[in-house]
Amino acid sequence: MKKGVVILQKFISIPTIESGLYMFGGHQHTVNGGWSFFEQKHQVFEVMIVIDGYQLTEIRDHDSMILGPGDGIIIDPGTLHTNSNMSKTAPMTYMCLHFDFEDIQLRSQIISLISNQLIPASSQLAKASQKMLNGIIKLCRNKSLSSDFSIQVEIEILLLKYLKQVNSLIKDPKCQFKLEKC
């Protein structure tokens, strides 16, 4: 090696990542006709998909929404809302998950573009939401395993993959932020 010649080493930087992923209160529930849940709010997002039946979702200062099979909604943190079974006699089944994460950009885009509105069953977003929730429910069927570290990591992976999909859908120019296309 000649004196004064600098050989550059290949350097690839790995980003600092702090996900702060948080989940609680996730469940699948079949409720009786006439069921309703009191007005509530959470300091996190709530994703909800109706499996069977029809749900009335009322968000304070917004129009009411009727969610049918496969329809979904992502409710903003701090949003007052109520949910009820539209039928007085027939049961209804839904799935939901309360979650939060640290990425400010994606949080802002979800809040400004897709939350607190009906996500039609035919949309990619509703299908991705249902796939993620179904996957988590499947992992949690055996209660004795649901607190196992490996299962918890699998649940986190499903939520992270879902957030990646949501991010991709928001950035897709075909969607133009119209939920029926996303």
N, C-alpha and C positions, 0 to 999 in steps of 0.2 A: 504494500500500500504506500502510495506517495504521500510525502509530508504535505499537509495543508489541504488534502482532498477529504471532503466530508461525504460519508456514505449515509444516505437517508434510510432509516429503518421504516418498514411498513407499520403504520399505526392505525388501528381501527378503534374508535371510541364506542363504548357501550353507554347508552343514555342512563341517566338517573331516573328511576321509575318509583313513584309512590302511588299505589293504586287506591289505598284506603277503601277497599271493597267492603261493603257492609250489607247484610241481608237479614231480614226477620219477618215473621208473621206470614210466611208463604204457606199456602194450602190449596187443596182441591176440596170443594164442599158442595154437597147436594142439599138444597134447602127446600122446605115445604112451600106450598102455595101460600101467599099472603106474607111471606118473610120480608122483613126490612131491617136494615141496620142503621143505628142512630147516626146523626151527623158527626163526622170525625175529620181530622186532618193529621198528617204525619209530616215529620221533618225530612222525609226522604221521598223518592219516587215510588209509585205503586203501578205495577203493570197488571192488567186484569183481562182475562179472556173468558167469554161465555162458551160453554160446551154444549149445553142443552137448555132449551127454554129461552125466555126473554127477560132481560134485566133493565130496569129503569135506573139510570145514573143521573143524579142531579148535582151539579157543581154550582156553588153559590156565584151569582152574577153571570151565569152562562145559561144557554138554552139546555133543556133536559135532553137526554139521549136515550134511545132504546137500542140495546145491544142484543143481537140475536146470535144463534150458533156460529162460532168462529170469529165474531166481532170482538174487538178489544179496545182498550183505552190505556194510556199512560197518564197518570195523574201527577201533577206537579207537587213538589214539596210545599207544605203549608197551605194547601188548597182544601177548603171545607167542602165536603161531599157526602152524599148519601147514596146507598144502593138498595134496591128492592126488587123482588120478584114481581114481574108484571101480572102474572096469573094469581088469582085468589085460590086456585085449587091444584094446579099442576106443579110438580117440582121443577126446580131449575138447578143446573150444575155450572159452577164457575171455578176458575183457578186464578190465584193472584200471588204476587210476590212484592214485598216492600224492599227497596234496595237503594243504595247510594254508592257513589264513587267520586274520585277526586278530580277528574279531568274537567277543567272549567270550560273549555271550548265545546266539548260534546254536551255537557250539562246545559250550557246556554242555547245550543242549537235544538236540543230536545224541547226545552221550555218554550223557545220562541217559534218553533216550526211544527211540532207534532203532538205536543201534550194537550190534555184537556179537550180532546175531540175524538169523535168516533173513528176507529180504525176499522175499515170494512174487511170482512172475512176474506174477500178475494185479493186483498193487497199482500204484497211480499212482507210488509211489516207485521201484519196480523199472523201470517203463517210462521214467520220467524219467532214471534212472541209465543205462539202456541207450541212450536217445536221445543223451545227452551223450557217452558213450563212443564210440558209433558216429560222431558228428559229428567228434570229435577224431581217430579212426582215419582217417576219410575225408580230413581235412586233412593227415594225415601220410603218406599213401600214397606221395607223391613225396618221397623222402628229401632231395633237393637243395633242395626248397622249405621243408622243415619248420623250418629255422633262419632263414627269412625273417621280418623283423619283422611284416609284415602277417599272416602265417600264425600267428605266436605271439600276436598280439593277438586273432585270431579264436578261438584255443584258449582264451585267457583269458576271452573273452566267453562261450563255451560253459560254462565252469566257473562263472562268475559267475551266469549265467542258471539253471544247475542249483542253485546254492546258494540263489538266490531262490525257486525251486520248493520246495526242501526246507523253507525257512523258512515258506512258505505252507502246505505240507502239515502241518507241525507245529502251526501255529496254527488249522487247520481243525477246528472242533468235531465234525464228522462222523467224523473219524479217531479221536478219543479215544485216540490213541496206539496203536491196534491196526494193525499193519503190513498185515494182510490188507485193510484198508479204505483205507489211505493210499497 
